[in-house]
């Protein structure tokens, strides 16, 4: 990755609330629902709808968002390319978690079956 530190710092400072509407638009355009998006986010982070809404309202950064998350132990099974990077090869833990989320949202939008997205759970 070029400018890895700058890239990682940028991701850490982005607010989840600023990205969430893009996630929602992306999945809804492809016929998926807000509930499915929340299911995917809950699987990865452990956040229920109330906690998710609270974090959006507080405009927390991705850094804070993932500090509060209980990352699913099967998140390591998320592989593939997102934004030009192999998620399993990303060295910065925060950037990797953010890309895990991007990858899951992408899979949801592409019509992948929920049991595949949630890695068999």
N, C-alpha and C positions, 0 to 999 in steps of 0.2 A: 504494500500500500504506500502510495506517495503521500507525504505530509501526514503520516499516521497520527502524530500527536495532535496536530490541528484538527484533524478529522474526529478523533476521539473526544477532544475538548468541546467541539461543536455539538456533537451528539449529546454529551453530558448536560449541556446548557439549554437544549431545546425543551420546550415545555410539552408535556404529553397532551395537554389540552389543545395545543396548536396543531398536532398531528392527528389526533383522534377523528376530527371531522373528515379528513382525507381518507382514513381507513374506512369510515362508515360509507362515504360516497363510493369508494372503490368497490366494496362488497355489494352495496345495494344496486349499483349499475349493472352488476352481473347476476342479479336476481337472488342474492343472499340477504339475510335479515340482520337487523341490529342484535337480536337475541343470539344468533349464531356467532356474530363478532364477539359479543360479550362472553359466550361460552369458550371461545378460543382464548381470549384474554385471561379468563378465569383459570383455564387449564394451565396456562404458562405461569401466571403470577400468583394464583390463589385468591385474587380479589373478587369479592362478590359485587353485585351491581351497586349496592350502597357505597362500598369503599371506592369503587371505580368513579362514581359520580362525585364523591368527596375529593378525590385526587384531581379530577378535572376542574372542579370548582376552585380548588386551591392553586391551580396553575403550577403544579409541581414540575420540576425538570425531570428528564429521563433518569438522571442520577438519583434523585429522591424517589422517583417512582419505583425503580428497581431495588433501592435500599429497603423499601417497605414490602417488597414482593417476597413470597416463598416460592422460589423457582421450582417448577416441576422437575423431579429427578430424571424424567425421560426427555427433558429438553435437549440433552446431549444427542438424542436420536435425530434431531432436526439437522438435515444436511442439504447441500445444494448451493446454488448461486443466487445471491440477491444483491442488487445494486453493484454488480460486477465483482463481488467478493464471495468466496466460499465460506459459508458461515462457520463450518467446523474448523477453519484455519485462522479465524480472527483471534488475535492474541489478547486484545484488551477485553476484559470480562464484561464491562458495561456495554461497549460497542457490540460485542457478540450477543448479549441479551436483547439489545434493541433490534439487531438484525434477525434474531430468532422470531421476534414479534412481527417484523416486516415479512418474513418468510411465511409465517402462519397465515397472515392476512392475505398474502399473495395466493397461497394455496386455496384459501376459502373463496377468493374472488375467481379463481380459475375453475371452480366447480368440483374440487377434490372432495371425496366423501369424508364426512366428519370423523369417522373412526380412523381414517388414514391420517388426517390432520392431527388428531389427538394421539397419534402414535399407539393405536391399538387399545386405548382405554375406553 
